[in-house]
């Protein structure tokens, strides 16, 4: 008898037991490692000692048990990671509430300190750039800023003396150089009023005041 046959017992030869084993083997993927170990022990106890299985068959059983245990451990690890990631995302989401998200548009509301901020995007160098802040409802001009020598690309702007009564302010940017008037698109910082986290993808959806819903991946700047 070879050394690999544990006490000469390494297989199940009873016809009825073999049938039960075959029926159960199709469910291996749904079994836990404890269930698999119980099944393997039952096989060893009920095998025919005069016709034991070969070493390879017994080792195959052990390999299957090891695979099932590995899957159990992996599932447990992934579950723990998912829980930790979900908690981290929710924590991040709660920290974003009340912040300003940069969105494309020209309407903004001052924050509690009376600050309105945004960004102008110049296509080329501008000798002069004027930012005009007006009441969105009445059209009254509230403030103007003038900048000079601005290179192509994003130009940040802000006004710290805006009314804090919650009114909408419209921002208009006019830029020019020696060749004439330039195009200058505007973006503004708008308040994040709500955040929702997708439990499957982990993607955030932000509810932004006056602008609606945005995916977190669409927002490039916060303040």
Secondary structure, 3 states (H helix, E strand, C coil): CCCCCHHHCCCCCCHHHHHHHHHHHCCHHHCCHHHHHHHHHHHHHHCCCCCCCCHHHHHHHHHHHHHHHHHHHHHHHHHHHHHHHHHHHHHHHHHHCCCEEEEECCEEECCCCCCEEEEEEECCCEEEEEEEEEECCCCCEEEEEEEEEECCEEEEEEECCCCCCCCEEEEEEEEEECCEEECEEEEEEEEEEEEEECCCCCCEEEEECCCEEEEHHHCCCEC
